[in-house]
């Protein structure tokens, strides 16, 4: 039992990409009726027609439009960074006085963006580690469900609200952890993503390349090291041990799995490069720390995006 905190029964997920669909299916498998997908416009129509298929199983998860939404116990935001402003407005009807909002976006800024609209007292920090979900059209495949790391900025001890969300995830058999220092963990995941997402996108490389080739690992490390140096200036103090630890989840992923950014490049979708290398460059300028690797990665990935745009025109 969660003391002085009601049991969470209803969750809404906005974002039916690889991560959002994978976790929606897990919730639907083990706690039927507890989750709905929020969508509107073309996305609502597409999901209504095609649904989502996860690991070969067609999931019939209820769809709701933003104008039809009622307050939920938990709102999970699992969209791409460039879709976040729209998602922040779309979840308005889902947010009531007791609603917890948990961002599963990569990066280090989505929580503050959501909190500016609904108040940081409703927002939990979150990140997903070690999931290898891949989306192809309306189909999502994963072999490793990963872990949702979440909580308040500090969790020593966890709040009643965090414990209520943990109990909900446990009931849905979604692996989750509550770190004592969530901000440090968030920056560690940001460092990992800056390295693996961008290097994989440029090299067009699945995880096996980073599991086997030291040259690929070195490119990843070069991008991560700039984040580590910025974190020290921010008082977060990531170190070389944290960089070494960033390779551990990659070693456990499916060798043929692909990062979200590589999937975006291959599918001709807009990437989240602004949230990764562009953010690193901006932070470097603020703290007087050179970021030549991330500046180069930004130019390269934006060139790939613009090359696609030229081809579509």
Secondary structure as a PSIPRED ss2 file (coil, helix, strand):
# PSIPRED VFORMAT (PSIPRED V4.0)

   1 X C   1.000  0.000  0.000
   2 X C   1.000  0.000  0.000
   3 X C   1.000  0.000  0.000
   4 X C   1.000  0.000  0.000
   5 X C   1.000  0.000  0.000
   6 X C   1.000  0.000  0.000
   7 X C   1.000  0.000  0.000
   8 X C   1.000  0.000  0.000
   9 X C   1.000  0.000  0.000
  10 X C   1.000  0.000  0.000
  11 X E   0.000  0.000  1.000
  12 X E   0.000  0.000  1.000
  13 X E   0.000  0.000  1.000
  14 X E   0.000  0.000  1.000
  15 X C   1.000  0.000  0.000
  16 X C   1.000  0.000  0.000
  17 X C   1.000  0.000  0.000
  18 X H   0.000  1.000  0.000
  19 X H   0.000  1.000  0.000
  20 X H   0.000  1.000  0.000
  21 X H   0.000  1.000  0.000
  22 X H   0.000  1.000  0.000
  23 X H   0.000  1.000  0.000
  24 X H   0.000  1.000  0.000
  25 X H   0.000  1.000  0.000
  26 X H   0.000  1.000  0.000
  27 X H   0.000  1.000  0.000
  28 X H   0.000  1.000  0.000
  29 X H   0.000  1.000  0.000
  30 X H   0.000  1.000  0.000
  31 X C   1.000  0.000  0.000
  32 X C   1.000  0.000  0.000
  33 X C   1.000  0.000  0.000
  34 X C   1.000  0.000  0.000
  35 X E   0.000  0.000  1.000
  36 X E   0.000  0.000  1.000
  37 X E   0.000  0.000  1.000
  38 X E   0.000  0.000  1.000
  39 X C   1.000  0.000  0.000
  40 X C   1.000  0.000  0.000
  41 X H   0.000  1.000  0.000
  42 X H   0.000  1.000  0.000
  43 X H   0.000  1.000  0.000
  44 X H   0.000  1.000  0.000
  45 X H   0.000  1.000  0.000
  46 X H   0.000  1.000  0.000
  47 X H   0.000  1.000  0.000
  48 X H   0.000  1.000  0.000
  49 X H   0.000  1.000  0.000
  50 X H   0.000  1.000  0.000
  51 X C   1.000  0.000  0.000
  52 X E   0.000  0.000  1.000
  53 X E   0.000  0.000  1.000
  54 X E   0.000  0.000  1.000
  55 X C   1.000  0.000  0.000
  56 X C   1.000  0.000  0.000
  57 X E   0.000  0.000  1.000
  58 X E   0.000  0.000  1.000
  59 X E   0.000  0.000  1.000
  60 X C   1.000  0.000  0.000
  61 X C   1.000  0.000  0.000
  62 X E   0.000  0.000  1.000
  63 X E   0.000  0.000  1.000
  64 X E   0.000  0.000  1.000
  65 X C   1.000  0.000  0.000
  66 X H   0.000  1.000  0.000
  67 X H   0.000  1.000  0.000
  68 X H   0.000  1.000  0.000
  69 X C   1.000  0.000  0.000
  70 X C   1.000  0.000  0.000
  71 X C   1.000  0.000  0.000
  72 X C   1.000  0.000  0.000
  73 X C   1.000  0.000  0.000
  74 X E   0.000  0.000  1.000
  75 X E   0.000  0.000  1.000
  76 X E   0.000  0.000  1.000
  77 X E   0.000  0.000  1.000
  78 X C   1.000  0.000  0.000
  79 X C   1.000  0.000  0.000
  80 X C   1.000  0.000  0.000
  81 X H   0.000  1.000  0.000
  82 X H   0.000  1.000  0.000
  83 X H   0.000  1.000  0.000
  84 X H   0.000  1.000  0.000
  85 X H   0.000  1.000  0.000
  86 X H   0.000  1.000  0.000
  87 X H   0.000  1.000  0.000
  88 X H   0.000  1.000  0.000
  89 X H   0.000  1.000  0.000
  90 X H   0.000  1.000  0.000
  91 X H   0.000  1.000  0.000
  92 X H   0.000  1.000  0.000
  93 X H   0.000  1.000  0.000
  94 X H   0.000  1.000  0.000
  95 X C   1.000  0.000  0.000
  96 X C   1.000  0.000  0.000
  97 X C   1.000  0.000  0.000
  98 X C   1.000  0.000  0.000
  99 X C   1.000  0.000  0.000
 100 X E   0.000  0.000  1.000
 101 X E   0.000  0.000  1.000
 102 X E   0.000  0.000  1.000
 103 X E   0.000  0.000  1.000
 104 X C   1.000  0.000  0.000
 105 X C   1.000  0.000  0.000
 106 X C   1.000  0.000  0.000
 107 X C   1.000  0.000  0.000
 108 X C   1.000  0.000  0.000
 109 X C   1.000  0.000  0.000
 110 X H   0.000  1.000  0.000
 111 X H   0.000  1.000  0.000
 112 X H   0.000  1.000  0.000
 113 X H   0.000  1.000  0.000
 114 X H   0.000  1.000  0.000
 115 X H   0.000  1.000  0.000
 116 X H   0.000  1.000  0.000
 117 X H   0.000  1.000  0.000
 118 X H   0.000  1.000  0.000
 119 X C   1.000  0.000  0.000
 120 X H   0.000  1.000  0.000
 121 X H   0.000  1.000  0.000
 122 X H   0.000  1.000  0.000
 123 X E   0.000  0.000  1.000
 124 X E   0.000  0.000  1.000
 125 X E   0.000  0.000  1.000
 126 X E   0.000  0.000  1.000
 127 X E   0.000  0.000  1.000
 128 X E   0.000  0.000  1.000
 129 X E   0.000  0.000  1.000
 130 X C   1.000  0.000  0.000
 131 X C   1.000  0.000  0.000
 132 X C   1.000  0.000  0.000
 133 X C   1.000  0.000  0.000
 134 X E   0.000  0.000  1.000
 135 X E   0.000  0.000  1.000
 136 X E   0.000  0.000  1.000
 137 X C   1.000  0.000  0.000
 138 X C   1.000  0.000  0.000
 139 X E   0.000  0.000  1.000
 140 X E   0.000  0.000  1.000
 141 X E   0.000  0.000  1.000
 142 X C   1.000  0.000  0.000
 143 X C   1.000  0.000  0.000
 144 X C   1.000  0.000  0.000
 145 X C   1.000  0.000  0.000
 146 X C   1.000  0.000  0.000
 147 X E   0.000  0.000  1.000
 148 X E   0.000  0.000  1.000
 149 X E   0.000  0.000  1.000
 150 X E   0.000  0.000  1.000
 151 X E   0.000  0.000  1.000
 152 X C   1.000  0.000  0.000
 153 X C   1.000  0.000  0.000
 154 X E   0.000  0.000  1.000
 155 X C   1.000  0.000  0.000
 156 X C   1.000  0.000  0.000
 157 X C   1.000  0.000  0.000
 158 X C   1.000  0.000  0.000
 159 X C   1.000  0.000  0.000
 160 X H   0.000  1.000  0.000
 161 X H   0.000  1.000  0.000
 162 X H   0.000  1.000  0.000
 163 X H   0.000  1.000  0.000
 164 X H   0.000  1.000  0.000
 165 X H   0.000  1.000  0.000
 166 X H   0.000  1.000  0.000
 167 X H   0.000  1.000  0.000
 168 X H   0.000  1.000  0.000
 169 X H   0.000  1.000  0.000
 170 X H   0.000  1.000  0.000
 171 X H   0.000  1.000  0.000
 172 X C   1.000  0.000  0.000
 173 X C   1.000  0.000  0.000
 174 X C   1.000  0.000  0.000
 175 X C   1.000  0.000  0.000
 176 X E   0.000  0.000  1.000
 177 X E   0.000  0.000  1.000
 178 X C   1.000  0.000  0.000
 179 X C   1.000  0.000  0.000
 180 X C   1.000  0.000  0.000
 181 X E   0.000  0.000  1.000
 182 X H   0.000  1.000  0.000
 183 X H   0.000  1.000  0.000
 184 X H   0.000  1.000  0.000
 185 X H   0.000  1.000  0.000
 186 X H   0.000  1.000  0.000
 187 X H   0.000  1.000  0.000
 188 X H   0.000  1.000  0.000
 189 X H   0.000  1.000  0.000
 190 X H   0.000  1.000  0.000
 191 X H   0.000  1.000  0.000
 192 X H   0.000  1.000  0.000
 193 X H   0.000  1.000  0.000
 194 X H   0.000  1.000  0.000
 195 X H   0.000  1.000  0.000
 196 X H   0.000  1.000  0.000
 197 X H   0.000  1.000  0.000
 198 X H   0.000  1.000  0.000
 199 X H   0.000  1.000  0.000
 200 X H   0.000  1.000  0.000
 201 X H   0.000  1.000  0.000
 202 X H   0.000  1.000  0.000
 203 X H   0.000  1.000  0.000
 204 X C   1.000  0.000  0.000
 205 X C   1.000  0.000  0.000
 206 X C   1.000  0.000  0.000
 207 X H   0.000  1.000  0.000
 208 X H   0.000  1.000  0.000
 209 X H   0.000  1.000  0.000
 210 X H   0.000  1.000  0.000
 211 X H   0.000  1.000  0.000
 212 X H   0.000  1.000  0.000
 213 X C   1.000  0.000  0.000
 214 X H   0.000  1.000  0.000
 215 X H   0.000  1.000  0.000
 216 X H   0.000  1.000  0.000
 217 X H   0.000  1.000  0.000
 218 X H   0.000  1.000  0.000
 219 X H   0.000  1.000  0.000
 220 X H   0.000  1.000  0.000
 221 X H   0.000  1.000  0.000
 222 X H   0.000  1.000  0.000
 223 X H   0.000  1.000  0.000
 224 X H   0.000  1.000  0.000
 225 X H   0.000  1.000  0.000
 226 X H   0.000  1.000  0.000
 227 X H   0.000  1.000  0.000
 228 X H   0.000  1.000  0.000
 229 X H   0.000  1.000  0.000
 230 X H   0.000  1.000  0.000
 231 X H   0.000  1.000  0.000
 232 X H   0.000  1.000  0.000
 233 X H   0.000  1.000  0.000
 234 X C   1.000  0.000  0.000
 235 X C   1.000  0.000  0.000
 236 X C   1.000  0.000  0.000
 237 X C   1.000  0.000  0.000
 238 X C   1.000  0.000  0.000
 239 X C   1.000  0.000  0.000
 240 X H   0.000  1.000  0.000
 241 X H   0.000  1.000  0.000
 242 X H   0.000  1.000  0.000
 243 X H   0.000  1.000  0.000
 244 X H   0.000  1.000  0.000
 245 X H   0.000  1.000  0.000
 246 X H   0.000  1.000  0.000
 247 X H   0.000  1.000  0.000
 248 X H   0.000  1.000  0.000
 249 X H   0.000  1.000  0.000
 250 X H   0.000  1.000  0.000
 251 X H   0.000  1.000  0.000
 252 X C   1.000  0.000  0.000
 253 X C   1.000  0.000  0.000
 254 X C   1.000  0.000  0.000
 255 X C   1.000  0.000  0.000
 256 X C   1.000  0.000  0.000
 257 X C   1.000  0.000  0.000
 258 X C   1.000  0.000  0.000
 259 X C   1.000  0.000  0.000
 260 X H   0.000  1.000  0.000
 261 X H   0.000  1.000  0.000
 262 X H   0.000  1.000  0.000
 263 X H   0.000  1.000  0.000
 264 X H   0.000  1.000  0.000
 265 X H   0.000  1.000  0.000
 266 X H   0.000  1.000  0.000
 267 X H   0.000  1.000  0.000
 268 X C   1.000  0.000  0.000
 269 X C   1.000  0.000  0.000
 270 X C   1.000  0.000  0.000
 271 X C   1.000  0.000  0.000
 272 X C   1.000  0.000  0.000
 273 X C   1.000  0.000  0.000
 274 X C   1.000  0.000  0.000
 275 X C   1.000  0.000  0.000
 276 X C   1.000  0.000  0.000
 277 X H   0.000  1.000  0.000
 278 X H   0.000  1.000  0.000
 279 X H   0.000  1.000  0.000
 280 X H   0.000  1.000  0.000
 281 X H   0.000  1.000  0.000
 282 X H   0.000  1.000  0.000
 283 X H   0.000  1.000  0.000
 284 X H   0.000  1.000  0.000
 285 X H   0.000  1.000  0.000
 286 X H   0.000  1.000  0.000
 287 X H   0.000  1.000  0.000
 288 X C   1.000  0.000  0.000
 289 X C   1.000  0.000  0.000
 290 X C   1.000  0.000  0.000
 291 X C   1.000  0.000  0.000
 292 X H   0.000  1.000  0.000
 293 X H   0.000  1.000  0.000
 294 X H   0.000  1.000  0.000
 295 X H   0.000  1.000  0.000
 296 X H   0.000  1.000  0.000
 297 X H   0.000  1.000  0.000
 298 X H   0.000  1.000  0.000
 299 X H   0.000  1.000  0.000
 300 X H   0.000  1.000  0.000
 301 X H   0.000  1.000  0.000
 302 X H   0.000  1.000  0.000
 303 X H   0.000  1.000  0.000
 304 X H   0.000  1.000  0.000
 305 X H   0.000  1.000  0.000
 306 X H   0.000  1.000  0.000
 307 X H   0.000  1.000  0.000
 308 X H   0.000  1.000  0.000
 309 X H   0.000  1.000  0.000
 310 X H   0.000  1.000  0.000
 311 X H   0.000  1.000  0.000
 312 X H   0.000  1.000  0.000
 313 X C   1.000  0.000  0.000
